[in-house]
Amino acid sequence: MKSFAITVAAVVLSMIPINSPVAAQKGARAKWSSIEFETKSWGRLLTRWAIFENGSGSWRESKDRPGAAFSDYDIVVHDLPENKAGFAEVSATLAKLPGEAPDFNNCSNFMTDAPYGTIRLTSGVTTTEIAWNSGCMDSQYLRFLSILQSADQKVAAWGKAAPVVQTERSIQQAN
């Protein structure tokens, strides 16, 4: 019974809205300690990156394996060297996000099977995770996506220029 009560409490607490770091810092210079971003399609990782205040981090990209199934691919890992100015630039771009992210589930013009993902903005011990879906074609949502895309393109450019430090094989389980 005790574990049931804890589970119920956790569910209820997860439904209470809290102020996001994006909303709290809108208008001021965003002060995040780390930013993570992930893009997927059909459950397959396309890219994933994480950067920290000093600008260091990693950028991952998926690469097809010749002749392999869609779920059998490599993940190529690039180390990002320290780049404080780059982190500040990405932070400034993401500071333009609205205080509350638009909900792609309320989209009136939606295209299925488009890439989707999450962005995680961490400030100290508080992390805000925002799910996004590029299938939403509503104008307000496209403005939101353009901010994410701008930040993603900046980090992708650094990642593509950075050395490969590891290649991992990813085999997803069929659902």
N, C-alpha and C positions, 0 to 999 in steps of 0.2 A: 504494500500500500504506500510505503514511503517513497519508493521509486516512481510510482504513478503520480504522486503529488509533486515531486520534483519535475517530472516531465511536463505536467500541466502548467506549473509555474514557469518553466522555461518557454513553453509555447506562448503563454500570455505575455510574458516580458518581451518576447521577440516581436510582438505585434504593437508595442508602444513606440510611437515615433520619437526619434531623437534628432537633435540638430546635427546636420552633417558638417564636416569640416569645410565643405564647399560653401554652404550657406553662412557659416560662422565667419568665414574669411572673405566673403564677397565684398568687393570694394577695397579691401586691404590686400597687401601682398600675401599670397598663399604661403603658408609655412608648413609644408609637409616634410616628414622625415624619410618617406619612401613612397614611390608610385609604382604600381604593377598594372600590367595591361595584358589581356589575352584575347586572341581571336581564334574562333573555331568554325568549322563547317561540317555538318553531319556528324558531330562528335569528335571530329579529327582536329587536332591542334594545327593551326596555320602558323601563328606566331605567338610568342610570349616574351615579355620583357619585364625587368624590374630595375629601377634606378634608385639610388640613395642620395642624400643631401650632398655628398661630396662628388656626385656625378658618376660614381662607379656603379657597376651592375652587370647584368647579362642580357643578351638578346638571343632568343631561340627561334629557329625557323624549321618547318618541316620540309623534307625533300623526298620525292618519290623514289622508291626502289624499283629499278627496271624489272618489268614483268611481274611485279608483286601486286597483291590485292590492295584495294583502297585503304584498308585498315593496317597494312604493313608498310611502314615508312620509317625514315630516319629523322631524328631531331638533331639538328646541328646547333651547337652551343658556341656563342661568341662572347668573350669577356669584354666588357666596356671599361676602358680606363677612366680614371678620375676626370671629371669635366663639370666643375661647379657652375660655370656659366651655362652649360647645356641644361643642367638640372633646373637652374633658375628660369631659363627660357621655356622649358616644358611646363614648369609650375605656373608661369605667367599665362601661358596658353590655356591651361586647365582652370585657372582662376576665372575664366570667362564662362565656365559652366553655370547653368542656372542653379539657384538655391535648392530647387527640387527637380530632380531629373524627370523628364517626361516618360510616361509609361507606354512602352510599345504594345502592351496588351489592349490599350485604348485607341489603337491606330485605326483610322477609317480607310486608309489606302495601304494595304499590306501585301507584300510579295513573299511567298513562302520560299524556303530553302536558301535564304541569304545568310551570309556569315553573321555571327553573333559573338558575344563575349562578355567580359567583365573588366572593369577598372577598379582598382583598390587604391584609395588615397589614405595614407597613414600619417597621423599627427600624434607623436608620442605613443600612447597606448591605445589610441582610438583609431579604428580603421573603418572607413565607409566603403562599402562595396556597391557598385552600380552595375546592374546588368543592362546590356544594350543589344539591339537587334537591327541590323542594317536593312531588314525587309520592310521597315516602316517608312513609307514615302510621304507622310504628312509634312508640311513645310516647317512646322515648329520642331519636329523631330529631326528633320534633315539639318537644321541649324545646330542642334545638339550634337549630331553625328559629325558635323564638319569640325567642331572643336576637338573631338576625340581623334578624328582622322589627322588633323594637323599635328597633334602631339605624337601620334603613332608614326607618322612619316618622318618626323625629326629623329626619333629614336631608331627607327629602321635604317635610316641613312648611316647613323653611327655604327649600328650593328653590322651592316653589310661591309663596312670598312674595317671592322675589328677582326682580329685573328680568331680562327676556329680553335677552340681548346678541347672540344669533345664532340663525339658523334654517338648518339644513343639510338638504339632500335626501339621503335614503339609498335607493339602489336596490340590492337584493341580487341576486346572480346565482343563478339556479335551480340546484340541485344535481342 
